Amino acid sequence: MSIVAADTRAASAYGRIVAAWRSSPRLRALQILWQASRPLTLAAIVFVIAEGVLPNLALIMVGRVTGFIPAAVTNGLSSRAGDRLLGALAVAGVAFAVSLLRGPAEDALTAATRARVSTVLQRRLIEAVSAPAGIGHLEDPTVLDQLSSAQGEAMSYQPADAPMTLMSVLGDRLYGILACVVLATFRWWLGLTVLVMWLSVRRPLRALIRSRVTTFRQAAQPLRRSWYLLGLAWRPAASKELRVFGLGNWIVSGHPRAWLDAMTPSWNELHRLNIRILWASLAVLATYSLAAGTLGWAGYHHEIGIRTAATMLLMLPARASTPSSAARSRAGTSCQAASGSGLRSRAA
């Protein structure tokens, strides 16, 4: 009986994991990108790999170039050591030059995916709001809040940007993991320590993302009201009536009040999260101090050569790259908005 109960619990846990994965906003964002354009999805995957590999490759080759310099100076460029130096320098130059193209490539991919994904999201919104026979759902505040979230009109993030923002974050993570692997070739525990530090720092950042998403969801109605009041101020038809009836002061005072009502809870939560992020920053400082001290000790006692020292010193700042809280917040919030906001189930 105990074996059957254990198997039942394991199956239940596996089912929960699968259900959580299938309902993940990030997975939905990637599915939307796949539906919008399969070639762009494949190009985005190539971008993620390039984002993780090219910077590390360039740093490794620069470290090797530094290590080859003494022997090349001693024996001359025409020697075997000089050939190794020139070969490593050529590879480093190519890797660095190609890595410089990542920015323009990301901009081009972002523009292309935004256009394709916007079309898909607009079609989904039209299908969702057109499914019911009547118009009662269009007067439901909950549905209106979901529509506002799905269109991104109450946020500074556009849902159509979610796929490429997520891909950029994945590229940063791959970059950091590979940097940890390189550090582990020097001291296995050093690479593992930096990786553990990276994973621990992500927890308060995830809490920040959840806070931002929850704030936008809970404050959808006051945010919609603030945007409504802003529209009254600048749209010609409404602005004429505002001036005729002397309602300018009402708009001037009402818009910031509605916006502050929506954002104040988020600011209070951010204040509490900033304390956790401060402690995480101290952990990062301690980890890098340990790594720098280890490298310095090994170099002082001649336990490593100049090539290894140069490579590790270059890789240490590369580290397990943690995207900024702003980038992670933008990715998380955009993915939540792009996931459809539950409109289809409600329309049904």
N, C-alpha and C positions, 0 to 999 in steps of 0.2 A: 504493500500500500504506500509505503514511504517513497518508493521509486516512482510509482504512478503520480503521486502528489508532486514530486520534484519535477517530473516531466511536464505536468500540467502548468506549474509555475513558470518553467522555462519557456513553454510555448506561449503563455500569456505575456511574459516579458518581451519575447520576440515580436509578438503581435503589436504590442504598444510601441516598440521601436519602429517597426515598419509603418504603423499608422502615423507616428510623429514625423517620419521622414517624408511620407507622401503628402502630408499637410504643410510641409515646410514652405514658407513664402519664398525662400531662395530657390527651391526646386521648381516652384511654380514660375518664378521669373525666368529660369532657364528653359522651361517648357514653352513659355510664351516666345522666347527668342527662337527656339527650334521651329515653332509653328510659323513664325514670321519669315524666317529665311534659314534654311539649312546651310548654305554656303557661308553666310555670316557667322553662324554658330561654329562651324569648323575653323573659320578664320580667327574667331575669338579664342578658341582652344589653343591654336598656334600662338596667339599673342600671350596667353597665360604661360605657356612653356618658355617662350622667349623672355618674358618678364622675370622668370625665375632663374633661367640658366645664363643668359648673356652677361648680366652684371657680375655674377660670381666668376664666370669664365674670364672676364676681363681682369678682375682683381687677382685671380690665381696666376694668370700669365704675367701680370706686372710684377708680382712677387718673384716668379721664376726669372724674369729678366734681371731683377735686382740681384738675385743670387748668382747669376752667370757673369755679372760684370767683373768681379775681381779676377777670375781665371782668364777672361777675355783680355783684360788690361795687361796681365802678366805675359800671356802667350801671343797676343795679337789677334786682330779680327780674322786673319787668314788661317788661324789654327782651328782645331776641332771645337775648342771652347768658344771661339768667335762665331763659328757656324751655329752653335746652339743658341748663342745670344741673339743673333740675327733672326733665327727661326722663331724663337719665343717672342721677340719683339714684333715680328710680322703678325703672328697669331694674336698677340695682345692688341695691336693696332686695328686689326680687322674686327675683333670682338668689341672693342671700344667704339669703333665707328658704327657698327651695326646697332649697338645698344643705344646710340644717340637717336636712332630712328624710331625708338619705341614711343616717344612722345607724339610725333606726327602720326604714326600708325594708330595709336590709341584715339587721337582726335578724329581721324578719318573713320575708324570703326564705330566710334560713339555716334557720329553724325548719321552714318548709314543705319545703324541699329535703331537709333531714336526714330527715324522716319518710318522704318518697317514696323517697329513695335507699336508706335502711336496708331498706325492704321489698324493693327490687330486689336488693341485696347478699345479704340473707338467702335469697332464693329461689335465687340463683346458688350459694350455698354448699350449700344442701340438694341441688340438682341435682348438684353436683360430687361430694359425698361419697356420694350414693345411686346413682351410676352403676355402680360395680363390683359384682360379684355377692357377693363376700365382704366381710370386715371387716379383711383384712390391711392395707389402706391406712390404716385408722384407728389402727393400731399402728406405722406407719412414722414415725419421729421427724421426717423431712423434711416429710411431709404435715402432721403436727401443728404444726410450726413455721410452715408456710404458713397453716394454719387460724388460728393465734394472730395472725399478722400481718394476715390478712384481716378478723378481728374487731376488731383494734385493742386487744386485751386486754393486750398487753405494751407498749403505747405510751401516751403521754399525748395522742395525737391519734386522733380517730375517722375511719375511712375515709368515713363518710357526710358528713363536713364538707368533703371534698376539693373538690367542684364549686364551692361558694360561696367557699371560701378562694381557689381559683384565680381565680374571677371578681373577687374583691377585689384580688388582685395585678395582674390585667390592667387593672383600672380605675386603679390607681396608676400603671401604666406609661403608659397613655394620658394621664393627667394630666401626667406628666413630659414626655412627648414634645410635647404642646401647649405647655407652658411653654417648652420649648426653641425652638419655632417663634416664639413671641412675642418671646423674647430676640433671635432672629435678625432680627426686623424693625428692631431698633436697630443691631446690628452682626452681620452674618451669621456672622463667625468666632467671635463670642462664643457664639451659640446652638450652633454646631457643636462648640466646645470643651467646653461643658457636657454635650452629648450624648455625646461621646467619653469624657469623664470618667465618666459614668453607666455606659456600656457596659463600661469597664475595671473599675469597682468591682464589677460583677456577677460577674466571674470568681471572686474568692475566696468570694463568697457562694454561687455554684454549687458550689464545692468543699466548702463547709460542708454544703450539702444532701446532696451525694453521700456525705459522711462519715457524716452522721446515718442515712441510709437503709442504707448498708453496715453500720453498727454494729448497727442493729436486726435486719438479716437474719442477720449472723454470730452475734449474741448471742441469737437467738430461744430456744435451748434453756435457757441459764441464766436468761433472763428468765421463761420459762414455769415454771421450777423455783421462782423467787422468788415468783411469783404462787400457785403450788401451796402453798408453805409458808405464805404469808399466808392462804390459804383455810383451811388446817388450823387456824390460830390463832383464826379468828372463826366458823367454821361449827359449829353446835351438836353435830352428830354426832361430828365429829373432835375438837373441843375437850374433850369428856367423856373420851375415851380418852387424850388427852394428859395430862390431870390425873391419871387413874387410874395411868398408867405413869410419871408424873414426867418427861415429855418437854418441859416448858415451856422449859427452858434450851436444849434442842437447837433448838427453833423460833426462840427469840430470837437465837441466834448464827447459825443457818443462813440465815435470810432475808436479813439485811444482807450476809452473805458472798456469797451467790448473786447478789444485785443488784449488788454492787461488782465481782464478776468480769465481769459483763456490761457495766458502764458504764465501767470504767477505761480500756479502749482508746479509747473515744470521747473521754474527757477528755484523754488524751495527744494525740490528733489535733487537738482543739480548741485546745490550747496552741500547736501549730505554725501553725494557721490564724489565730490571733489576731495573730500577727506580720504576716502578709500583710494582714489587715484594718487593722492600724495604718498600714502604708504606704499603703493605699488611702485611709484617712482623711486622711493628710497631703496626698494628691493632691486630695482634695475641698476641703480648706482652701485650698490654693494656687489652685485654680480660682475659688473664690468671692472670694478676695482680688483676683485679676485682674479679675473682673467688677465688683466694688465700686470698684476703682481706676479702671477704664474709665468707669464711670458718673460718678464724682466728677470726673474730668478733663473729661469732656464738659460736665458741669454748670458747672464753674468757668469754662470758656472759652465759655460760652453757646452751645454747639453744639446743645443740645437745649432744648426748652421745658419748662415745669413739668409739663405733662400727660404728656409722654413720660417725664420723670424720675420722676414719681410712679408711673406704670404699671410701669416697669422695676424700681424699688425694691421694689414689691410682688411682682412676678413672680420676682425673684431668689431669695427664700427658698422660693418654690413649687418652683422648679427641676425638673430631671428627677427626680422623686420616686423614690427607691429604697426599696422596702419594707424594713422591719427584717429582720434576719437571722432573728429568731424567726418572723415571718410567712412568710418564704420557706421556712424549714425546715418549718414546719407544713404549708404547701401541698405542698412536695415529698414529705414523708413520707406525708401523707394520700393523695396521688395514687398513690404507690407501693403503698400498702395497698389502695386501692380498685380497682387495676387487675386484681385477681383472684388475684395471687400464683401464677399458673400452676396452679391447682387443676384447671381443666377439662382441660388437656392431660394432666395426670398421672392424673386419674381415668379418662380414656379408655384 
